[in-house]
Amino acid sequence: MDQALLEMKNISKSFPGVKALDNVSLTVRPGTVHALMGENGAGKSTLMKCLFGIYHKDSGRIFLDGKEVSFKSSKEALENGVAMVHQELNQALTRSVQDNLWLGRYPKVGGIMVSESIMKKRTREIFDELGVNVDPKVIMSTMPVSQRQMVEIAKAVSYDSKIIVFDEPTSSLTETEVEHLFRIINMLKAKGCGIIYISHKMEEILRISDDVTIMRDGTWVATRPASELTMEEIIRLMVGRELTNRFPPKTNKPGDVILDVQHIKGKYTRLKEATFQLHKGEILGIAGLDGSGRTEVLENLFGSMTREGGKIFLHGKEIRNRNPGESIKNGFALLTEERRATGIFGIRDIEDNTVISSLKDYLVGGICLSEKKMRAKTDWAIQSMHIKTPSRKTQIRSLSGGNQQKVIIGRWLLTKPEVLLLDEPTRGIDVGAKYEIYQLIIDLANEGKGVIMVSSEMPELLGVCDRILVMSGGRIAGEVDAADTSQEEILTLAAKYV
Amino acid sequence: MSNAISARWNGFMNNFKGPWTRERKWALLKKIGNGLMNNMLFILMFIAIVIIAVKNNNFLKPAAIINIISQTAAYLPVALGVAGCIVLTGTDLSAGRIVGLTACVSASLLQAVGSSTKMWPQIGVIPIPIVILIALLIGAAFGAFNGFFVAKFKLHPFIVTLGTQLIVYTLLLIYVKMGNNNGMAISSLDPSYTNFIKGSILTIAGTAIPNYVWIAIVLTALMWFIWNKTTFGKNMFALGSNEEAARVSGVNVLATTIMVFALAGAMYSVTGFIEGARVASNNANSGLNYELDAIAACVIGGVSFVGGIGKIRGIVIGVLMLRLIFIGLTMVGIDQDLQYLIKGGIILFACALDMRKYLVKR
């Protein structure tokens, strides 16, 4: 084996309430592609953030070319030849391609004046080398995501990097663009670069990579040559536990129809048409690709997005749900997709976060909020949801994702909803907490509430739901029974109107 | 209760049990250091009081203390109002001009009958409650106007209130030229008005406490109640902390924002009503820059521009501290010009201290 280009040894990192990385090691050889695999939340991104100094590692050592390094920022990492192509593109969208490419190191004339012409010339050189066909003067925001990604890759290459990390690079690329990307990667390999390739797509991994490291729940599981691995073997290593243990037993029994949704349509959004029913005590899943209109169904029902047409009947009576306030009164609750952006009040404490949607229940004499009642309800939420927190007065942002999610579920339960709309209820939550959330959802259905759950994780939908609606291109492409369907059937439906 | 205290005490004492390793010593030092930094403002205020008191014997006498309290009371309502706007991650630059307008309107409606400079000679004595109501309506209307633009068009409050401030100033310029006034300062007030504001029902150690101190105390209690005990208050903090989450949680964002700004406007008009009699000679320049002092007091008192954070207690302390510095520095004979430098320094220092708490360390 050649000498290692990058060696990460026994890296550990904890966040409040979660051990994100536990003694993880990774060795990248020059001129190879090293795939990093694992489920969501396995710690792949955290490991990379420790490499780039975005997170401060608690312990462990990193060696680059045999020399120990400890980068304090991604800029320092870049200057030492370690670059990353991020999954979420952080680009100055209102500026041009070349401005983005040379940001932080603009070529100068006479030491002060930024030279547009040198910038343009060098950008062209790099683009020609990589075979990218983009005008350096174009404003970033006018280009499709795939081209912006190419710019990001060109930027990483332009630093003469020895190590380039690709984080889910193909998620927004078409097939031909993926082929192009692979040509670029092979070129970089030939130059002796070490590539770290993070992806969920097994076919890609098996095709492009030389070594594969698999992580699970923040720990290192295995590192093997890709040639010795099969898809089944990778899945077994990634999941690492019996699939039967992932979901609690399904004990809920769907009853009569409580909600009847007829032809709802979004005004400014992708939702073209949706008609479906929800039964009492039922968990209805909504599957589909990103952008298929899943989230829009929930937000449209809840009135947080504008509805252009369609009718909603609750217990046979028509309701309008024009805004969240009205929907809450009608017995709806919405757990949003982006917990940080639209769920938690980060700097407020657990109590404020819990009671905000049910404040009128705590009024004494019509105007004064009763501290005692609010405290009692918060304590109820903490106990019944098993929220792990030092106290009621703890800032919610210091809790782990799973506990934050439980606080928000508690908030909604206090409004005594009949219909719960859950958008990606387990996103960014570790495995143990996921099980608890599943149990909570099934318990709610047992109490006779109707639950609609959107998720991108298909096993989760298959394991928790009774029926699954599959969305495609803003419409419902089909309905399947969770008990006798397969991921293949759902995927086929999801591609119906794409 | 005593159980809780003894539990805390035991918890505190646990810090000192067991062998003293190097790490523990450092951790303790760090804890003490953090405690000092978090209370640095109080420590500095205390040091300032001691220095001023040593240099000038009159500083700790009732007359000087009551003077500081009175001035604090006069400026407090503006700060209480603008604080709500800051909690919503906004600000309000129109506060000063609204104070000026309501001061002039209140004073002009309550001039002594028969005075030669009376702005509206044809009207008699209007009952004080009615004038207060008029002032409150004017303030609340402009506040609601601000709030409407902020909430409906998603404009930054800085821009909206920058515009409103200019509009109000023009109205003020026009108003002081109306009637018999010709832009003169509005004086010769009716004694009932002067007595209502500057009179006293309580005298301590030979110094009368002016009535507007009581007004400020009542308003402070009212605002504390609104902020901490009402649905509106909780909604305001939620909105300031995360607007999208508040919307999804069923908070009426439009109504809450308008209410916060309208309440702020009403608060400015209370200061306007007080200033009408306290200054007793108001013109178009009345109220100038009051908003800046109020915003400064809020941020010193920990009402953070981060949004969703603030306590009434902090605002009172912030206003008090600014007045203390102003009056104290004059009493020890420091050049007036230096006051602004010191005030600026305190604002920067207080905010930097405050932000330490919210900086996310990872």
Interface residues (C-beta under 8 A of the other chain):
Chain A: I54 Y55 H56 F302 S304 N323 P324 G325 S327 I328 L334 T336 A341 T342 G343 I344 F345 G346 I347 R348 D352 V355 I356 S357 L359 K360 L363 I367 C368 L369 R411 T415
Chain B: F225 N228 K229 T230 T231 K234 N235 F237 A238 S241 N242 E244 A245 A246 R247 V248 S249 G250 V251 N252 V306 G307 G308 I309 Y358 R362
